[in-house]
Amino acid sequence: MSVQTASAQTALAQSIQINSSYLRLKRGVDIVFTLLIAPFVILVGLIIALCIKLDSDGPVFFRQKRVGQNGVEFYMLKFRSMYVNNDESIHSKRVKEMMKTSEVLTKDKHDKRITRVGRFIRKTSLDELPQFWNVLRGEMTLVGPRPPLPYEVEEYTPRDWLRLVGKPGLTGTWQVYGRSRVNFQNMVDMDIEYLNTQSFWLDLKLIILTVPVMLLGVGGA
């Protein structure tokens, strides 16, 4: 564990006391909800998989290394939305530039690396459906901060590390209220506020509000 991670954990522990019963309930909800929605995810997933294969060459799924709770790395699953063999340095440079300024966190709508099907599934967040597998594995949760990429975390300040104290989520405060509308520091503030106030009812509210965000493609690429 890095010094930054330990510092973040200490700082957050001093500001809040997370109820162990809530954490057990949260994990239980993750498992039950994921199993209940599994038939829908599988059906929609098969349709998306077919569209991806017909649209471009390459695998259906995309595995990407992300940084999870307490800085532990894991591989997050997504439906592939880009052409294969892309140069990731372009995205890395853009992200690091946005992190250092007040520029809103947006995706390049004219990114030529994205396939036709990819643009639709990214806008509606359907590319993230495979992450329910990460939820079942306990690497992610239904509601929590967005899991960052390793090269994002390389730029984190000790305060930014606070958002890594919580388990990363499929949806959350930023995904519902701030997606492509706020800058990096705003996102950090929203994540820290969530971690300080998280509860079963807040999680339920965010899950419900995620549905219209997906259907309307609010803030999507």
C-alpha positions in Angstrom: 0.0 0.0 0.0 1.4 3.4 -1.0 1.9 6.3 1.5 -0.7 8.3 -0.4 -3.3 5.5 -0.1 -2.6 5.2 3.7 -2.9 9.0 4.1 -6.2 9.0 2.2 -7.6 6.2 4.3 -6.6 8.0 7.5 -8.1 11.3 6.5 -11.4 9.8 5.4 -11.6 7.6 8.5 -11.3 10.7 10.7 -14.2 12.4 8.9 -16.7 9.6 8.7 -17.6 6.3 10.3 -19.0 3.8 7.8 -21.5 1.5 9.3 -20.3 -2.2 8.9 -24.0 -3.2 8.6 -24.4 -0.8 5.7 -21.4 -2.3 3.9 -22.8 -5.8 4.3 -26.2 -4.7 3.0 -24.5 -2.9 0.1 -22.6 -6.1 -0.9 -25.8 -8.1 -0.6 -27.7 -5.7 -2.8 -24.9 -5.9 -5.3 -25.2 -9.6 -5.6 -29.0 -9.9 -5.5 -29.6 -7.0 -8.0 -27.0 -8.4 -10.4 -28.4 -11.9 -10.4 -32.0 -10.5 -10.9 -31.0 -8.3 -13.8 -28.7 -11.0 -15.4 -31.4 -12.3 -17.9 -31.8 -8.8 -19.3 -28.1 -8.1 -19.4 -27.4 -11.4 -21.2 -30.2 -10.8 -23.8 -29.1 -7.2 -24.5 -25.5 -8.3 -24.4 -26.0 -10.9 -27.1 -27.6 -8.3 -29.4 -24.8 -5.9 -28.7 -22.2 -8.6 -29.3 -23.7 -9.4 -32.7 -23.7 -5.8 -33.7 -20.1 -5.3 -32.7 -19.0 -8.4 -34.7 -20.9 -7.2 -37.8 -19.6 -3.6 -37.5 -15.8 -4.2 -37.1 -13.1 -6.8 -36.7 -11.9 -7.7 -33.3 -13.1 -9.2 -30.0 -16.5 -8.4 -28.4 -15.1 -7.6 -25.0 -12.4 -5.1 -24.0 -10.4 -5.7 -20.8 -8.9 -2.6 -19.3 -6.7 -2.2 -16.2 -8.3 0.2 -13.7 -7.5 1.3 -10.2 -10.0 0.1 -7.5 -10.5 0.5 -3.8 -7.3 1.4 -1.9 -5.3 1.6 -5.1 -5.7 -2.1 -5.9 -5.7 -2.6 -9.7 -8.1 -4.9 -11.5 -9.3 -5.6 -15.0 -12.6 -4.0 -15.9 -14.8 -5.5 -18.6 -16.5 -3.5 -21.3 -18.0 -4.1 -24.7 -15.5 -3.0 -27.3 -16.4 0.4 -28.7 -13.2 1.1 -30.6 -11.2 -0.3 -33.5 -8.4 -2.6 -32.4 -4.7 -1.6 -32.0 -5.3 2.0 -31.0 -2.7 4.3 -29.6 -3.7 4.9 -25.9 -1.2 7.7 -25.5 -3.6 10.1 -27.2 -6.3 9.6 -24.6 -3.7 9.6 -21.8 -2.3 13.0 -22.9 -5.9 14.5 -23.2 -6.9 13.2 -19.7 -3.8 14.5 -18.0 -4.3 17.9 -19.6 -8.0 18.1 -18.4 -6.9 17.0 -14.9 -4.6 20.0 -14.5 -7.1 22.6 -15.7 -10.7 23.6 -15.1 -11.7 22.1 -18.4 -14.8 20.0 -18.3 -14.3 16.2 -18.5 -15.6 15.4 -21.9 -15.0 12.7 -24.5 -13.9 13.5 -28.0 -17.1 13.2 -30.0 -15.1 13.1 -33.2 -12.6 10.4 -32.1 -11.9 8.3 -35.2 -11.0 5.4 -33.0 -14.6 4.8 -32.1 -16.7 2.5 -34.2 -20.3 3.2 -35.4 -21.8 0.8 -32.9 -19.3 2.1 -30.3 -20.7 5.6 -30.5 -24.2 4.3 -29.6 -23.2 2.0 -26.8 -20.9 4.6 -25.3 -23.6 7.3 -25.4 -26.1 5.0 -23.7 -23.5 3.4 -21.4 -24.5 0.0 -22.7 -20.8 -0.7 -23.2 -20.5 -0.9 -19.4 -23.0 -3.8 -19.0 -20.2 -6.4 -18.7 -19.1 -4.7 -15.5 -21.8 -6.5 -13.7 -19.3 -9.3 -13.7 -16.8 -7.1 -11.9 -19.6 -6.4 -9.4 -20.2 -10.1 -8.8 -16.5 -10.6 -8.3 -16.5 -7.8 -5.6 -14.1 -5.6 -7.6 -16.8 -3.0 -8.1 -20.1 -2.1 -6.6 -23.4 -0.8 -8.1 -22.8 2.7 -6.6 -19.5 4.3 -6.1 -16.8 6.6 -7.6 -15.8 6.0 -11.3 -12.8 3.6 -11.5 -9.8 5.6 -12.9 -7.1 4.5 -15.2 -3.5 3.9 -13.9 -2.1 6.9 -15.7 -4.8 9.1 -14.2 -3.9 8.0 -10.7 -0.2 8.9 -11.4 -1.3 12.5 -11.4 -3.3 12.3 -8.2 -2.7 14.6 -5.2 -3.1 13.2 -1.7 -6.6 14.7 -1.7 -7.5 13.1 -5.0 -6.6 9.7 -3.5 -9.6 10.1 -1.1 -11.9 9.0 -3.9 -10.1 5.6 -4.0 -11.0 4.8 -0.4 -14.4 3.6 -1.6 -15.1 0.7 -4.0 -15.6 1.9 -7.6 -19.1 1.8 -8.9 -21.1 1.2 -12.1 -22.9 4.4 -11.3 -22.6 7.2 -8.8 -23.1 10.9 -8.0 -20.7 11.9 -10.8 -22.2 9.5 -13.3 -25.7 10.9 -12.6 -25.2 14.6 -12.0 -21.9 15.5 -13.4 -21.1 13.3 -16.4 -19.3 15.4 -19.1 -20.6 18.5 -17.3 -18.0 19.1 -14.6 -14.2 19.3 -14.4 -11.9 16.8 -12.6 -11.8 18.6 -9.2 -15.6 18.9 -9.3 -15.7 15.1 -9.8 -13.4 14.5 -6.9 -15.5 16.7 -4.7 -18.7 14.8 -5.7 -17.0 11.5 -4.9 -15.7 12.6 -1.5 -19.1 14.0 -0.6 -20.7 10.6 -1.6 -18.3 8.7 0.5 -19.0 10.9 3.5 -22.8 10.6 3.1 -23.3 7.1 1.5 -26.3 5.2 2.7 -28.7 2.5 1.3 -31.3 5.1 0.4 -28.8 7.3 -1.4 -27.6 4.3 -3.3 -31.1 3.4 -4.3 -31.8 6.9 -5.4 -28.7 7.0 -7.6 -29.6 3.6 -9.2 -33.1 4.8 -10.1 -31.8 8.1 -11.5 -29.2 6.2 -13.6 -32.0 4.8 -15.8 -33.1 8.1 -17.5 -29.5 9.1 -17.8 -28.8 6.0 -19.8 -32.0 6.2 -21.9 -31.5 9.8 -22.8 -27.7 9.4 -23.2 -27.1 12.4 -21.0 -23.4 13.4 -21.1 -22.5 10.5 -23.3 -19.9 10.6 -26.0 
